[in-house]
Amino acid sequence: MSRNALYLVIGLLVAGVVVVGYLYYQESRSGIDIKIGEDGITIDGN
């Protein structure tokens, strides 16, 4: 495997870890969700 291909594989793995970590953070955070839409204001407490 060439050095460039190795760097590409490592870069893809790092990007995947970052994306999975961000998605996990979004799922695990708690707090209050406030949404303003056509139906009015919705407040969701986690």
Secondary structure, 3 states (H helix, E strand, C coil): CCHHHHHHHHHHHHHHHHHHHHHHHHHHCCCEEEEEECCEEEEEEC
